[in-house]
Amino acid sequence: MLRERRSGSRRRRNRNEMIRIAIPHSSLEEAADDREAVRKIGYIGRAAAIFKVSNIYIYTHKGETPKSRAHFIKRYLEYMATPPYLRKDLFPMKSELRLAGLLPPLRLPVFSSKPRPGVVLMGMVVKWDGYASIVKVGETAFARVPKPYPLKSRLLVQLENEVDEGLYRAHVVPAKQPGHYAGFSVDIMTIGELIRRPPLLLTGREGKPIGDALDELAGLVRNGDVTVVFGSPRHGVEELMRGEGIDVKGHPFINFVPRQGVRTIRLEEAIISVLSIVNLFINGITCSRA
């Protein structure tokens, strides 16, 4: 049975979790066209943000145009994970982003809060002012923080007081500080590079049923530091790795939806199903045998 770990549960929730997910470049292989593909990317991004995923890895494997498809996914996910008021500065509207309007908004608090003293916002360094940086934190709002950070670098800043119209004194907040989720970063790597980045949690119907793997899962996510690996709509993790000559033995491999009622589970559905359970363990739920 599952129970809440009461002693230390508050400390666990305040930790800095590092949950990452890895998806294949073929994640969109069943999309009928680019419009459907972009919508699917939006569902994936939303699912990742719900559970405060810190990194999305897109791993390439044998198949058609792995690099171009991986970059397509990466570009739209990065656009999605950028505050609306910074998109024009960071993403000149090119043909490759012509369908960006189909992406749902993330509406993270650090993206969408109205600038005012005490609020934490994601911003970008637009210029230097002596030994300080001017950070854009809204369409017409800026923050002045000590130290000249690299131009175009992104910072989390907490606004203090307004020193001029639309200009605030502020200080930098560590990006990984608990309580201020700043979205996810996106990286591309080969499946071989991914397998060398433990701890990994492989998922799929070929894995051990979740009911038989509760203790294993609890031990794996105890520190809140794990990469959850998903397969593609047509090929499971084990099949993709076997095609690259990689043995999945030695890595936890769990079926989170045993006895599923549909022929296939879509990637965005799998992400929500798996991370819902992982989130329980990270937030103080432990396993005990009656």
N, C-alpha and C positions, 0 to 999 in steps of 0.2 A: 504494500500500500504506500501512498504518498502522504507525507505530512510536512507541515511548515517547520523549518529549522528556526526556532524562536531565539535561542541564544546566539547572538552574533548576526542575526538576520539584518538588522539595521546597518551594521558595518558592511555587510555583503552588498546591500543595495547601493551604498555610497562609493563602492569601489569603482575603479576605472576599467570597465570591461572592454575587451578587444575582440569582438565577434566579427569575423570576416566570412564572406561567402565566396565560393568559386563556381563559376558557371562556364560552360563550353562556348566556343565561338559559334557552334551550331544551335544555340538556344532558340533561334528564330526560324529554324528550318521548316516548320509547318505553317508559317505565315504566308498568306496568299499573295501579298504585295507589301511594298514598303510602308504603306499607311497602317496596315495591320501589325507590321513588325515594330513600328514606332509606338503604337499603343501598348504592345506587349512589353517593350522596354519600360514604358511608364509604369505598368503594373509591377514589374520587377523592382524598379527604383522605389516605389511606394512601399512595397513589402519590406525591402531592406531598411528603409528609414523608420518604419513602425517599430522595428526591434533594435534601432540604433546601431546598425551595422557600420563598422568603421572603414572597411575596405571591401571593394568588390573586385575579385580577380577574374579576368576573362582568360581561360586557358585554351590554347590552340591544340588541335590534334589532327590526325590524318583526315582529309576531306577536301571539299571544294573551297577555294579562296578563303583559307582560314584567316589570313592577316587582314584582308579588306573587310570581312564581316566583323571581325573583332574590333577593328577601328570604328566601324559604323555604330556598334553597340556602345563603345567607349565614349564616342563624341556626344551621343544623345544623353547618356547617363551623366556625363560631366556638366552638360548644359542644364540638366534637371537639378543637379546638386549645387547650382550657383544662384545666389540671391538675384531676383529679377532686376534690381537696380544696378547690378554689375554686368549683366549679360551683354549689353551693347559694347562695353569696354573690352570684354574678354572674348566675345564670339562675334566677329564680323559676320553678318548674315550671308552665308554662302549657300550654294545650291544643296550642299550636303545636310544643311539644317532647315531645309524648306518646310519640313513637316513638324518642326518643333512645337507648333501650336497645338498639336495633338497630345502633348505630354501633360499629365495632370500636375498641378502644383504640389510641392512638398509641404509648404507652409510651416517650416520649422520656426520655432519662436525666435531664433537668432537671425532669421531671414525677414520675418513679417511683422515684428513688433514696431510700434511707432517710436521714433527717437525721442527719448526723454531721460532725465537723470536717473541713474540706477539700472537702466536696461542694458543687457548684453547683446551686441549685434556683430554679425560678420561683416567685415569691410575689406577694402583693398587700398593699399598705399598708392596714392596718385602723385604725391610730390613731397619734397622735403622743405622744412621751414627751420633753418638753422640746424640745431641738433635734435630736431623733432620731425615726426612724420605726420602728414595730413592723410587721413584715412576716410575714404568715401563709405558712408554707412546708410545712405538713402539716396533717393533721386536728387534731393537738394540739401542733404545733411552730411556734415563732415565732422571728424573727430581729430583732435591734436593729441598725439601720444609722445612721450619722451623716447628718444633714440631714433636715428635714421634707418629704418628697416628697408630692405630691398624694394625698389619700385615694382608695382604690380603683385607684390606678395599679399597673401590674404591673412588677416588677423582677426581674432575675436577681441573686441574691446568693450569695456564697461564705461558707459557715459557717466560723467560726474556733473559738472554744471555747465550751462550754456554761457559762453564768454562773448559771443556775438551772434547775430541772427543766423541760425543754421550751423553754427560752429560750437562744438563742445570740447571741454577738457575731458580727457579719458585716460584710462590705463589698459594695458594689454592683459587679457585673461588667457592662461595656458589653454591651448586648443583641446587638450585631452582632460581638462578638469571636469570631474563629475558634475552633472547638473546642467551642462550647456552643450547639448549635442549639436555638432556643427556639420552633420552630413557625412557622406562617404567619399573616399578617393577611389579612383579606378585605375587598375593596372592590367597590362597584357603580359602573359608569360606562356611558355610551352607547358604541356602536361608534365613533362619531365622536370621542369623547374618547380612546378607546383608540388610534386611529390616529395621534393627535398625541403619543404617548408613546414615541418610539423609544428604543433600538433594538428593533425587532420582528422576530420570525422566524415567518413564516406556515407552517402545515403542512397537508398534504392531498394527495390522490391527483392533483390537477391540477398540483402543483408539479414542480419539476425533480427527477429521480431522485437519491437521495442519492449514488450512485456518481459522478455528474457534478458534485456540489456540495460535495465534501469541503474543497477549499481555501476556498470561500466560507464554509462553516460554521466552519472553523478561525479565519478572520479575524474573524467575527462574535462568537464566544464567547471570544476571546482574553482579554478583561478580566473574564470571568465576570459580565457585566452585560447581560442580555437578557430580553425578554418573549416567551415561546413561545405563539403563538396557535393555538387549536384550534377546529374547527367543531363543528356539532351532529351527532347521529346521522343526520339526514335531509338536512342542508344543509351543504356545505363552506364553508370560510372565504371563498373567492372568491365563491360565490353569495350569502352573507350580506352581504358588503361591496358587491357589485354592486347588491343590492336597496336599499341605502342611498345609491347613487350614488357609491360610493368605488372608486377605481381601485387595484388591488393592485400595480400597477407601481411600482417604486422600493423595494419591500420584498423581502427574500429570501423565497422561497417554495419549500419543499422537500417532496418526497414521501419520507418516511423508510421506507416499507414498499412499495417497488415490487413489482409482480407478487404482490400479496397473495393468499392462498389462500382468503379468505372474502369474501362479498359486501360486508359492512361491518365496520369495526373499531370496537369500542365505545370510548367516550371514555377510560375508565380504562385500557384496553389501549393506546390511542394515547399517553397520557401516559407510560406505562412504556416503550413502544417508543422514543419520541422522546427522552425524558430520559436513557435508557440511553446513547444515542449522544452526546448533548450532554455528558453527564458524562465520557465518555472524553476529549473534547477539553479540557474544563476542567481535568482532572486530569493533564495532561501528555502526552496523545497528540497527535501531529501527523501531518500528511499529507505523503507524499513520493511522487513518481512514479518508478517503477522504469524 
